[in-house]
Amino acid sequence: MTKGGMESVEVFTTEGKGRGLKAQKEFLPGDVIFAEPAYAAVVFDSLTHVICHTCFKRQEKLHRCGQCKFAYYCDRTCQRAAWVNHKNECSAIKRHGKAPSENIRLAARIMWKIEREGSGLSEGCLVSIDELQNHVESFGEEEKKDLRTDVESFLEFWPPHCQQFGMQFISHIFGVISCNGFTLSDQRGLQAVGVGIFPNLCQANHDCWPNCTVVFNNGNHEAVRSMFHTQMRIELRALSKISPGDELTVSYVDFLNVSEERRRQLKKQYYFDCACEHCKKQVKDDLMLAVKEGERKPSADTVKEVIQFSKDTLEKINKARMEGLYHEVVKLCRDCLKKQEPVLGDTNIYLLRILSIASEVLSYLQMFEEAADYAKRMVDGYLKIYHPNNAQLGMAVMRAGVTHWHAGLIEVGHGLICKAYAILLITHGPSHPITKDLEVMRVQTEMELRMFQQNEFMYYKMREAALKNQKIQVMPEPSNENAPSLFHKKE
């Protein structure tokens, strides 16, 4: 079954997993299998005044809707593009007196689209909203309570003159949002800023070692009068060679967890038991739980004690980060690493988590040499665990490369930036803002490396002079959030 621009994929029924997607032709790593605009999407409640409600880019100055005083846009182009979806919302917010929560706003946008177009197949969609899974029957008591609250809030917000929907259908829509909401990120892909529904993407089943990845593309609204204008969309991109008939899979969770933990997370959030090869055979679990080998191999009790100490430290670190106590975070990381290093292997996930936090926070505090050492060790571990074309890996390698550059370690820094660029070309594509930024860095570090190799003394002199004449760029403040996950699950 194909429809409107989706000729390269087909919906099929998989044994034990329901519907899935399979390829209709061959794809190579980095190929865009399909791009899909959102059926409906909204900005998170906490970011409504700093993120454009059309393209989801973070901007310093945004134009506010003069009617509802709630929606914000980059410019008139984004505001005009939003009107078809904002028109009903705008009058409903004015009537209600305030904007409801993101879940209510997203459900309302879906309902208004159904009111305009019907609930059948939309242009370019392989399945209708009616056919999407809601898993309401699998909800626990707390989730059912939240669902009832959302339905009540929706009914208060929904205008009486609009099409009225039954309670069962409204519950279905909230179930769809809960189980199929896709996280939207800002233009740098570093912060989750909203949630959207993409019916075609919803058909892609999970695999812990997938052959596809999903990237959010904010589109190019600045080029509205040219052939290069594009709208906000997600892109399903191939990570490896895919043959006709192969199932297209994505990962709903980060791979950097042992199979038991990934399966627990998937069961809790998405209501299924993962039966992928990596979970069934516990592939790479041994690396993620590795301990020091050799004559002085630690006892099982020592390993257990250090892992518990690591878990306790991670809780303390999260608290300190929330309070902005970054020097305390560094102290906690150093103390934890002293305990971990004689006991845990280089690929142990508890060691890697501490190395990641330490490198990020030390970079922010401009203690670049120590940060670079931790970042390199983190990347060396990641390279043994992650799929070679994993987006999280690419971002981590990029961060490590930039940290090495700040530390004046140009040879290693340039090598890491080139490696990151090769990964992100596949996962994000050449036109994504992150890839474009990385290309600029790659060219700059290549020139610097050439200068370094010709005359090391002059290179450092010129670098020192350049840094004196420009304001030192502080690294981004460490975020307490993980990188945006693929699907947005309401907590």
Buried (B, 14 or more C-beta within 10 A) or exposed (E): EEBEEBEBBBBEEEEEEEBBBBBBEEBEBBBBBBBBBBBBBBBBEEBBEBBBBBBBBBBEEBBEBEEBEBBBBBBEBBBEBBEEBBEBBBBBBEEBEEBBBBBBBBBBBBBBBBBEEEBEBBEBBBBBBBBBBBBBEBBEEEBEEBBEBBBEBBEEBBBEEBEEBEEEEBBBBBBBBBBBBBBBBBBBBBBBBBBBBBBBBBBBBBBBBBBBBBBBBBBBBBEBEEEEEBBBBBBBBBBBEBEEEBBBBBBBBBBBBBBEBBBEBBEEBBEBEBEBEBBEEEBBBEBBBBBBEEEEEBEEEBBEBBBEBBEEBBEBBEBBBEEEBBEBBBEBBBBBBEBBEEBBBBBBBBBBBBBBBBBBBBBBBEBBEBBBBBBBBBBBBBBEBBBBBBBBBBBBBBBBBBBBBBBBBBEBBBBBBBBBBBBBBBBBBEEBBBBEBBBEBBEEBBEBBEBBEEEEEEBEEBBEEEEEEEEEEEBEEBEEEEBBBBBBBBE
